[in-house]
Amino acid sequence: MSSRICSTRTWANAAVGLRKDWPVITRTCGARAGDLTAQEAWRKLLAGFARGRAVAPGEQLANIERGWSNTMRVYWSGAAYWFESDLAMRAVGSSLDEVLQRYRRAGIALEQRVEPADFVAALDAIEPRGGLRRRYDQYLALSSFPPLLEARATLKLGAPELWPDEMPDHPWLKAIFTPQKEPAP
């Protein structure tokens, strides 16, 4: 995978997660690097969401300790959070890409270790219309995989249990899942 495209300036690297140990969204990074087509990245993301949904409900995300027993739910809930957040920001004329660039220009390195709640609060202060903090609190309170209702409504998809195998023809999805040029430093 291209390390140039998957640098600290990309949407994928923003997904430091809702907890310190939540990983990046590699599907988006793969598509943006040109290693996956947008369609392949979409299908892999949906397959990951299905793995997250397959985990039985349990502890609230806020109470989950580091360990293997909740890996699929935690990993894919983080992916769902950032996916919904990017769509929500695009709905108000911004994007996660833009907010991260502004965060970086403010002199805060994305590699810097920061508490997840503080990271989300900083991004939310940059673009409060995206609802990052509100969504963060909602996700942390969940005891099962998020229903992705905001994403479904934004993309005008039907029944919650069904996601289309083919990526919907939506400009925001194209922006998220197509190769990107590296922004200027």
Buried (B, 14 or more C-beta within 10 A) or exposed (E): BBEEBBBEBBBBBBBBBBBEBBBBBBBBBBBBBEBBBBEBBBBBBBEBBEBBBEBEEEEEBBEBEEEEEBBBBBBBBBBBBBBBBBBBBBBEEBBBBBBBBBBBEEEEEBEEEBEBBEBBBBBBEBBEEBBBBEBBEBBBEBBBBBEBEBBBEBBEBEEEEEBEEEBEEBEBBEBBBEEBEEEEE
